[in-house]
Amino acid sequence: MSWQDILKETVTQNRVKEIEDIDIDIEDDDCLRWLNKLYNIILRHPEARKGWYEINDEKSACQVKEVCEDKSLDDSDDAPPTRPKDRRGRIYKDTGTSMVSLTVYHINSEQQPRLTAKDATFMISFRTETHTPENSWVRNDAYFESTDGKKTFKVAKELCNYLDFDYDELLERMYGAE
């Protein structure tokens, strides 16, 4: 083996080592990055506003991610809307120590539920909570409100896709068989 080959091999091994070190650093905050990316789906829009934003450690973020990914949890919520003309679709998962809630509201002064109905307001409320060892709850939440139904449902669908929630089921809960 020539000295050039030995030098090439050494340089290659050092680069591989550097890349492995970077991967380890990324894995250390994987859940927190996942959670921040999730909230940025809503918060990158001007119609959005940030509420509480207390989950800022990896352990709590991982608890939230676990509850989102747990397919065995019942995600049903048949609570009636808060106002008679509101329509609400909600996906809710709760383990007792962690919770995630995605709610889409269609508040309409007309009887017909249409994405372009005048005097209609569309809202998304997204909230995650987890219980800390200090016996307190920490949560993140964000809200989205618009008169543009198509944009609202595009954001809701993007959230459902990221979380692997059933978007069609969310719509079914809002509008039933209409």
Sequence and secondary structure as in RCSB ss.txt:
>XXXX:A:sequence
MSWQDILKETVTQNRVKEIEDIDIDIEDDDCLRWLNKLYNIILRHPEARKGWYEINDEKSACQVKEVCEDKSLDD
SDDAPPTRPKDRRGRIYKDTGTSMVSLTVYHINSEQQPRLTAKDATFMISFRTETHTPENSWVRNDAYFESTDGK
KTFKVAKELCNYLDFDYDELLERMYGAE
>XXXX:A:secstr
  HHHHHHHHHHHHHHHHHHHHHHHHHHTHHHHHHHHHHHHHHTSTTEEEEEE   SHHHHHHHHHHHH TTS  
      SSTTEEEEEEEEE SSEEEEEEEEEEESSSS  TT TTEEEEEEEEEEEE TTS EEEEEEEEEES HH
HHHHHHHHHHHHHT  HHHHHHHHHTT 
